[in-house]
Amino acid sequence: MPEGARRGRRPPPPVAALDLGTNNCRLLIAEPTKRGRIKVIDSFSRIVRLGEGLAQTGVLSEAAIARTIEALRICARHLTDRQVQRLRAVATEACRRASNAGELVQRAKDETGIALEIISADEEARLAAVGCAPLIDERAEGALIFDIGGGSTELIWMRRGADSKPAVVYAHSEPIGVVTLAEGEHDFSRAGYEALRRDAIARLTPVKAAMDARGVFDPATHHLLGTSGTVTTLAALALNLPRYDRGQVDASWHDCADIMTVIDRLLSLDLAGRAALGPVGPDRADLIVPGCAIFAAISALWPCEQLRVADRGLREGMLRELMGRS
């Protein structure tokens, strides 16, 4: 019998975090453990491509909104089944940019009961840092956390202070992501990839300059810490997994050189060849190359030898705060 039940106390109800991004709608439901950790008891993820066409029109399309509402309905059923009483549901870059984002927020509330909160880029970066910070190597001085999203890429430099706890030195959200790049006038040949990589380097070079103004980022004493579909997919391929397995990917370590080898392999394949890879699949086949270009740009500007991969981030940051642990 659980300790709480023996003492006549009910265990605390589960809490939930929902992240509606430019590409994905993702839900985690969790409960605290005795050791103060997060125990995930339910999850849901669906590619909704909310930001499809947004760069050209400035609005969320009716089809994208419909796909998103359907995903949110499924999330609502999960929340009800698990008797969740506390939820934080956030929307990020696509809703920040879309002039009709209010329509989606209202429909989500009316049709699913989920109250979406459109958060700032700074808040998105902060929550990602909270969620990923536990994976910074204890022997390292710090890490560059990056989240390659559908419509934006977050970069957060965390460094250990006098108390040995990692703290945010610099955070930035750049409006460049896999969906926005995939919709540009690029092919996904090796030459197209190189053009995307150069563009990403040009976009992120001012970010590096701003970070350098805050202190010395030494690649020898830091490592990269990546989250998002791009980096978790690359890690699964590096591990030679036949299909994606969060248990093997989350918290895994990789040589950055090995990840670049995986990228080279992907570039040798056409769209059908990439879709045939289990961890990629047809839903990510057209997005993985833009993601690879952004990762390669980050690796070029912050040339750390080691990469740790996190299948966690924004949602885990919200869960930790909902449970009272920031």
C-alpha positions, -999 to +999 in steps of 0.1 A: +000+000+000+014+034-009+028+054+020+003+082+015-026+058+016-014+042+049-015+077+065-049+085+051-036+110+025-042+109-012-013+113-035-011+147-052-031+148-085-011+147-117-002+179-135+002+184-173+021+205-197+011+212-233+034+227-260+018+238-292+046+246-316+049+255-352+051+218-362+040+197-332+013+195-305+028+177-275+013+168-241+029+154-210+010+143-179+031+136-148+031+131-111+059+138-085+079+110-069+092+106-034+127+117-046+113+149-062+115+137-097+090+138-125+072+105-133+055+107-167+023+087-167+008+097-200+018+115-232+006+125-266+023+140-297+010+148-331+025+167-360+000+194-369+021+218-390+003+247-375+028+271-392+023+257-427+022+286-451+025+312-424+057+328-438+038+336-470+004+347-456+010+359-421-020+339-409-028+304-397-046+285-424-080+270-417-067+235-425-038+240-400-062+253-373-085+223-379-057+198-375-046+216-343-081+216-328-084+179-335-051+172-317-062+194-288-095+174-285-074+143-281-053+161-255-085+171-236-095+134-234-062+125-220-065+153-194-100+141-184-090+104-182-061+112-159-081+137-138-056+165-143-064+195-122-034+217-131-024+224-167-002+249-184-007+250-222+015+273-242+018+282-279+050+295-294+064+309-326+036+303-350+011+319-327+035+347-319+037+356-356+002+349-369-022+378-370-052+355-364-037+335-335-065+348-313-090+329-334-071+296-326-069+305-289-107+312-287-116+280-307-093+259-285-111+272-254-146+269-268-142+235-285-117+217-263-117+236-229-079+241-232-068+277-225-037+284-246-012+309-235+009+325-262+043+329-245+072+352-255+104+340-270+122+348-237+098+327-217+101+298-242+139+299-238+137+301-200+114+271-198+136+250-221+165+258-198+146+247-167+136+215-184+171+206-198+194+219-170+195+185-151+213+170-181+243+194-180+274+173-172+284+177-136+321+178-147+315+206-173+317+243-168+284+247-187+265+239-218+249+255-248+213+243-248+196+246-282+161+238-293+155+236-331+118+241-335+095+245-364+095+283-365+123+293-342+155+281-326+163+288-290+199+291-277+206+292-240+241+294-225+241+280-190+273+282-169+280+270-133+283+298-107+300+299-073+274+275-059+282+250-088+246+253-100+241+261-137+225+295-143+215+312-176+242+336-189+225+344-222+193+333-240+181+341-275+153+330-298+160+333-335+130+331-358+145+303-380+131+268-379+126+236-399+092+245-412+102+280-422+133+268-440+114+238-456+090+263-472+117+284-487+130+282-522+155+255-515+160+220-528+172+193-503+202+182-523+237+185-509+240+219-526+206+230-512+217+219-477+249+239-480+229+270-489+207+265-459+237+259-436+254+291-448+221+310-443+218+296-408+254+306-399+248+341-412+216+343-390+233+330-359+267+348-362+252+380-345+239+357-317+274+344-311+287+379-310+261+389-284+269+358-264+307+365-265+300+399-250+287+381-219+319+361-213+341+334-227+324+303-240+351+277-241+342+247-262+368+227-243+349+231-210+314+231-224+292+207-243+262+211-266+228+200-252+202+196-279+165+191-277+138+189-304+128+165-332+159+172-353+185+163-327+166+134-312+161+119-347+198+124-355+207+107-321+184+077-329+201+073-363+235+076-346+225+048-322+213+027-352+178+023-338+153+007-362+126+030-348+126+059-323+130+049-287+129+077-261+144+055-234+176+051-254+178+086-269+171+108-239+203+118-220+225+100-246+260+113-254+274+116-289+305+129-306+295+158-327+316+144-355+295+112-354+263+133-358+279+151-388+285+116-403+248+109-399+239+141-416+262+132-445+244+099-448+210+116-449+222+139-476+231+109-498+194+098-497+164+112-516+131+120-499+119+085-502+151+071-488+149+094-457+113+085-452+122+048-451+144+053-421+125+043-390+134+073-368+127+098-396+095+084-413+074+102-438+063+130-414+099+143-409+114+134-443+111+169-457+120+186-424+151+168-414+175+184-439+167+220-428+171+208-392+205+193-401+216+226-416+207+245-384+225+219-363+256+221-385+256+259-382+254+257-344+282+231-344+304+254-366+299+285-344+301+267-310+325+238-319+321+215-288+333+179-292+304+164-272+266+166-276+241+154-251+206+148-264+174+156-244+140+143-253+127+169-228+127+206-226+098+231-226+072+207-213+095+194-186+103+229-175+066+237-171+061+204-152+089+212-128+074+246-121+039+232-117+053+208-091+070+236-073+106+229-084+123+255-106 
